[in-house]
């Protein structure tokens, strides 16, 4: 169900390890998400430099697709695309280069097809155990399942964010799709860990190797931590409310997309949808 491309010229031992971990992660992601997986998954073993270049390419593609999907006039579309492209190629590129040592897995859209990108150098920084990396890969495979279910989700952050910006909605009322996507995948990740060792967590266990100082410092500085933590709690609340059908509808129905305020207080979102 998956093919591994060794773009980084990683060792044979690394490649065999990734094959073994993917074989464990795929069924976990399928069972715990209850979403259809793609028929085939491409895994690319990458260097940090390759990852950064592909991530910039991915972000540009999401900007193009997200803004194009809004059906705006030519001038407005070009202005928005120019501003977003500048951010991708400057701030975005610098940020991905800085935090590459912490990236344990990433889904990258390229011109041909999405790929799960892994970096042996980043795994050396995290000193991730097989349990930890298997759950991480289940997280990333869940993203592929989300996109299989709803092909607009990869660029939902750009599309919905731009809509809310143009509508001049207050911050609390703006939608937070990245928290839904990362929260759902994080919810699956924690439950995958529970299947593997009896403890639902996205972090290392006490008896697992300590990460490097660089990994610890950069992880603490990560600007996206809230999207994972708050999103996981939110998705857990949605699951408690309506099980897998509610989670699936959350991913498919824009009317169910929570706001920044609702992500922080799921009870507000639940009140809004009690009669739906």
N, C-alpha and C positions, 0 to 999 in steps of 0.2 A: 504493500500500500504506500510505501515511501521510497524515494531514491535520494541518496546522499552524494553531493558533489563536493569534493575536497578542494575548494578554491584556494585554501590557505596552505596547501601542502602539509597538512597536519600528519602526525605519525600514524602508523597503522593501528597502534593501540588506541589512540584517540578515536579514530574512525570506528573501530569495533565497539568501543564504549558507547558512542552515540547511536549506533545501530541497536545495541542492546537496550539502551534507555528509551529510544523511540518505540521499540516493540512493546515495552511496558507502558508507555505513556498513551499511546493511541487508544487502546481499549478503555483506559481510565477516563480519558476525555469524552469518548463516545457515551459511556455509561452514565457519567456524572453530569454531563450537560444535557443528555437526551436530545441532542440535535444531530442532524445528518452531517457527516464529515465529507469532505471532497473525496472523489474516487482515488485520487493520488496526491501525495504530499511531497513537495520538493524541499529537501534540507540542504543548506549550503554552509559548509564550514569556512569561516571567513577570518581575515585579518581585521584589526581595528580600522585600518585605512579603507579596506573594501566596505566594511559596514557603514562607515561615515558617508562614503560616496553613494552607496545604495540608499541610505536613509534620506539623503538630500533629494535623490531622484524620486524616491517614494513620496516625500512630502510635496514635491512639485506636482507630481501626478495627482495627488489628492486635492491640491489647490485648484488645478485645472478642472478636474471633474466636479468638485464641490461648487465652484463658482459657475461653471457652465450649466449645472443642474438647476440654477435659480431662474434661468430665462430672463436675465436682465438685458437692458439695452447695451449696444456695443461700447459706448463711451464709458458707462459705469462699470461694465464688466472688465474693460481693459484697465481702468484705474484700480479696481480692487485686486485684480490679478497682479499688477505691477507692484503694489504695496506688499502683497503677501509673498510674492517671489523674492523681493528684496530681503524680507525677514527670514525666509527659508535659507537663502544663500549666505547670510551674514550671521545673525544671532543663532539661527537653527544649527548651522554647520559647526559653529564654535561650541555650542552646548553638547552636541552629539560627540564631538571629539573629546571633550572634557569627561563626559560620563560613560564613554565606551567601556572602561574597565569594570563597570557595574552591570552591564547589559548581559544577562544570562540567556536571553533568547529574544528574538524580535521577528514579527511578520513584516516582510518587505514586499510591497507591490512594485513590480517592474513592468516593462512593456509586454512581456510574454505571459507571466503568471506569478502569483504570490509565492514566496518562499519563506520557510522558517530558517532564520540565520542564527548560527551559534558561533561563539568565538572561544577557542581553547585558552587564549590569553586571559579573557575575562573569567573563565572558570578556574584558572590558576589563582586569580586574585580572590575569588570567593571561597576557594577550596571546597567547592560544593560536593557533598556526598552524592551517591547514586540516588538516595531517597529524595534529596533536595532537587537535583536536576530533573529527575523523572516528574516531579510535581510541577516544576517550571515548564517543562515541555508540554505537560497536560494543559497548562495555562495558555501557552501559545497555540496549541492545536485547537483549543476552544475558540480562539479568535477566528481561525479558519472556518470553524463550524458556524460562528455568528455570521460570517460573510457569505457562507453557503446558504444560510437561511434568508438573509436580507442583503442583497448585493450593494445597497446604498450605504451600509454601515461604515465601510472603510473611509468614506469622505463625509460622514455625518458631522464630525467636529467642525469642518470647514463650512459645510452647507448650513447647518443650524446656527452656528456661531455668527455667520455673516447675516443670516436672516434677523437674528436677535439684535445685532449691531445696527442694522439698517432701520429696525423698528424702534431703536433707542429704548429698549426695555431696561429697567433697573437691574443691577447685577443679580439680586436675589431672585428675580423672575426669569432670568436667562436660563436656557436649558443646558444640561451638563452631560452630553453624550459620552465624553471620555470616561466619566465615572461609572456609567452603566457598562461600557465595554470592558474596562479594566476591572471593575468590581465583579462582574459576572465571571470573568476568567480567573480572578483571584479567589472567588468563592469555590470554583471547581478545583483550583490548585490546593486550597486548604483541605478540602474533602479528599483529594487524591492522597495527600500526605496522611490523612487519617486512615485511609485504606492500607497504606504501606506500613505505618508504624503505630497506629492507634492514637496519634496526636494531630489534631487539625491545626496546622500552622503554615505560614509562608516563610518562616525564618528557620535558621539552623537550630538543631537540638543541642542541649548542653553537652552531650557526649560526641558531637561532631566537631571537625577541625575549625579552629578560629580563622576567620578571613584575615586578609592582610590589612595593615593600617590604612593603605590607600583606599581599599574597598570600603572599609568602615567609615572613613571620613567622607568619601563621595556619596555614599548611601545616605548619610545624615544630611547632606546638602541638597539632595534631590528635590527639585521643585514640584514633582508630581506625586508625592507620597499620599496626599489627601485623596486623590482620585482612586487609589487602590484601596485604602483603608475605609473611607466613607462609602465608596461604591460597594465594597464587599458587604458591609453592614446593611446597606440599602437592599441589595439583591437578596440577602438572607431574609429580610422582612417581607419582600415580595413573594419569595418562595413559601414562607410561613402563611401568607395570606391566601395564595392560590395555587401552590405547587408548580410543577413544570409548565402547565399551560399558561400561567400568569407570567412566568419568566420569558416564555417564548413570545407572548404578546408584547411584553416590554421591549423586546428586541425588534419587533416587526411594526408596531403601531406608534407613529410619532406623537399621537395624542397622549400616550402613556409615558413619554419622555419626561423625567423629573427635572425640576428647576434646581438651581444652586441651594435654595432654601430647603427644598424637599429632600435633597440628598443628605443634608445635615439633620433633618427631622423627618424620617419616613412616615411618621404618624400623619403628617399633613398630606402627604401623597395618598396614603391609605384612605383618609377621609374623602379625598377628591374622587376616589375610584370605588368606593363601597357599593355604589349602585350601578357600576358599569358591568 
